[in-house]
Amino acid sequence: MERFRRASVAGVATAAVLAGSVGVAVAVVSPTPARTSATGRQDSARPDPVRPELTATATVSGVRAWEQFRVYGAARHLSPGTTVALQQKQGNTWVTLPASMELTRRSTYKMRVHLGLKGQNQLRIVGGGTRSPVFQVAIR
């Protein structure tokens, strides 16, 4: 009986080795399908890169001219130390204001802001190749 058990184990091990090499050959023959882009070209099977994101919130909805308020937010997929800056829409163009800072260790920021352009101001934060959604602050 002992001989039979040893022979069976050896036979099963040999069958497993043979089956394993056949399985490898099948895996090599059938590669994963490539993705097709919107242009019809085949892309590699790499995942899409993550896009950085910024959030921005003002502590007030309206202030007097040159009164201080704060803008704070967080970044995702941006390194700590990345510089972010405040932009204001003036006419049809976005103007970068002299209010900037580096992201903290937790990829957050909080900056003090003074605005003097009266009316409804459209603002956003830019940095690291991305921008936040537009938010508004009324200056009286």
Secondary structure, 3 states (H helix, E strand, C coil): CHHHHHHHHHHHHHHHHHHHHHHHHHHHHCCCCCEECCCCCEECCCCCCCCCEECCEECCCEECCCCEEEEEEEEECCCCCCEEEEEEEECCEEEEEEEEEECCCCCEEEEEEECCCCEEEEEEEEECCEECCCEEEEEC
